[in-house]
């Protein structure tokens, strides 16, 4: 994947993530976070548990959002070097 492609995908997902958060849709926010994780190459993907309710979704987002953003930055750096 090219850096520009990756940035476009992640930017759209980040916008969707922000919208879900602003609307208080925790389950949607968690789903988008999962999708962001799936865009990463397998060696950078995190093992995430399934979300069954809103409380679990909030907890998942709280636990993994920053870690996934860090993995996204790491992958961007890889793409820039290639």
GIFEN-V490059 format. One record per residue. N is the residue number from 0. RES is the residue in three letters. PHI is phi in degrees with one decimal (NA if undefined). PSI is psi in degrees with one decimal (999 if undefined). OMEGA is omega in whole degrees, 0 to 359 (* if undefined). Layout:
# GIFEN-V490059
n=N res=RES phi=PHI psi=PSI omega=OMEGA
n=N res=RES phi=PHI psi=PSI omega=OMEGA
This chain:
# GIFEN-V490059
n=0 res=UNK phi=NA psi=141.9 omega=178
n=1 res=UNK phi=-84.6 psi=154.0 omega=181
n=2 res=UNK phi=-57.3 psi=-44.3 omega=181
n=3 res=UNK phi=-62.0 psi=-41.8 omega=177
n=4 res=UNK phi=-61.1 psi=-48.1 omega=181
n=5 res=UNK phi=-60.3 psi=-46.8 omega=180
n=6 res=UNK phi=-60.2 psi=-40.6 omega=179
n=7 res=UNK phi=-62.1 psi=-46.5 omega=180
n=8 res=UNK phi=-63.1 psi=-49.1 omega=183
n=9 res=UNK phi=-66.0 psi=-38.5 omega=178
n=10 res=UNK phi=-60.9 psi=-42.9 omega=179
n=11 res=UNK phi=-65.7 psi=-41.4 omega=179
n=12 res=UNK phi=-66.9 psi=-38.3 omega=178
n=13 res=UNK phi=-63.7 psi=-40.9 omega=177
n=14 res=UNK phi=-61.7 psi=-45.8 omega=179
n=15 res=UNK phi=-62.9 psi=-39.3 omega=178
n=16 res=UNK phi=-62.4 psi=-45.0 omega=179
n=17 res=UNK phi=-63.7 psi=-41.6 omega=179
n=18 res=UNK phi=-63.3 psi=-45.8 omega=179
n=19 res=UNK phi=-60.3 psi=-41.9 omega=179
n=20 res=UNK phi=-63.6 psi=-46.7 omega=181
n=21 res=UNK phi=-63.2 psi=-29.4 omega=179
n=22 res=UNK phi=-88.4 psi=-1.8 omega=180
n=23 res=UNK phi=72.4 psi=26.9 omega=181
n=24 res=UNK phi=-98.4 psi=79.3 omega=186
n=25 res=UNK phi=-61.2 psi=-39.7 omega=181
n=26 res=UNK phi=-65.5 psi=-42.6 omega=177
n=27 res=UNK phi=-64.5 psi=-38.9 omega=179
n=28 res=UNK phi=-61.1 psi=-43.9 omega=178
n=29 res=UNK phi=-64.5 psi=-40.9 omega=179
n=30 res=UNK phi=-61.5 psi=-41.7 omega=179
n=31 res=UNK phi=-66.6 psi=-39.4 omega=177
n=32 res=UNK phi=-60.5 psi=-40.5 omega=177
n=33 res=UNK phi=-62.1 psi=-42.3 omega=179
n=34 res=UNK phi=-64.2 psi=-38.6 omega=177
n=35 res=UNK phi=-62.3 psi=-40.9 omega=178
n=36 res=UNK phi=-62.1 psi=-39.3 omega=182
n=37 res=UNK phi=-70.7 psi=-21.5 omega=178
n=38 res=UNK phi=-72.3 psi=-25.8 omega=180
n=39 res=UNK phi=-70.9 psi=153.7 omega=175
n=40 res=UNK phi=-63.6 psi=155.1 omega=185
n=41 res=UNK phi=-53.6 psi=-37.7 omega=183
n=42 res=UNK phi=-68.9 psi=-14.8 omega=179
n=43 res=UNK phi=-107.4 psi=-9.5 omega=182
n=44 res=UNK phi=-69.2 psi=147.2 omega=178
n=45 res=UNK phi=-98.6 psi=151.1 omega=176
n=46 res=UNK phi=-84.5 psi=111.8 omega=183
n=47 res=UNK phi=-113.6 psi=140.5 omega=178
n=48 res=UNK phi=-79.4 psi=156.4 omega=176
n=49 res=UNK phi=-69.7 psi=149.4 omega=180
n=50 res=UNK phi=-105.4 psi=129.7 omega=183
n=51 res=UNK phi=-111.6 psi=-22.8 omega=180
n=52 res=UNK phi=-148.3 psi=176.1 omega=186
n=53 res=UNK phi=-65.8 psi=-39.3 omega=179
n=54 res=UNK phi=-63.4 psi=-41.5 omega=178
n=55 res=UNK phi=-65.0 psi=-38.7 omega=179
n=56 res=UNK phi=-63.5 psi=-45.1 omega=179
n=57 res=UNK phi=-60.8 psi=-42.6 omega=180
n=58 res=UNK phi=-64.6 psi=-43.1 omega=180
n=59 res=UNK phi=-61.5 psi=-46.8 omega=180
n=60 res=UNK phi=-62.2 psi=-44.2 omega=180
n=61 res=UNK phi=-61.4 psi=-40.7 omega=183
n=62 res=UNK phi=-75.0 psi=-38.4 omega=193
n=63 res=UNK phi=-110.2 psi=-14.0 omega=186
n=64 res=UNK phi=-57.4 psi=-51.1 omega=181
n=65 res=UNK phi=-67.1 psi=-35.9 omega=179
n=66 res=UNK phi=-65.7 psi=-41.3 omega=179
n=67 res=UNK phi=-68.6 psi=-39.4 omega=177
n=68 res=UNK phi=-61.8 psi=-36.4 omega=177
n=69 res=UNK phi=-65.0 psi=-42.0 omega=178
n=70 res=UNK phi=-64.7 psi=-36.4 omega=178
n=71 res=UNK phi=-63.5 psi=-44.6 omega=178
n=72 res=UNK phi=-62.0 psi=-41.2 omega=179
n=73 res=UNK phi=-61.2 psi=-43.9 omega=180
n=74 res=UNK phi=-68.1 psi=-37.9 omega=176
n=75 res=UNK phi=-59.1 psi=-42.5 omega=179
n=76 res=UNK phi=-61.2 psi=-42.5 omega=177
n=77 res=UNK phi=-59.6 psi=-45.0 omega=180
n=78 res=UNK phi=-64.5 psi=-36.5 omega=180
n=79 res=UNK phi=-67.6 psi=-31.8 omega=180
n=80 res=UNK phi=-78.3 psi=-20.5 omega=182
n=81 res=UNK phi=-91.1 psi=999 omega=*
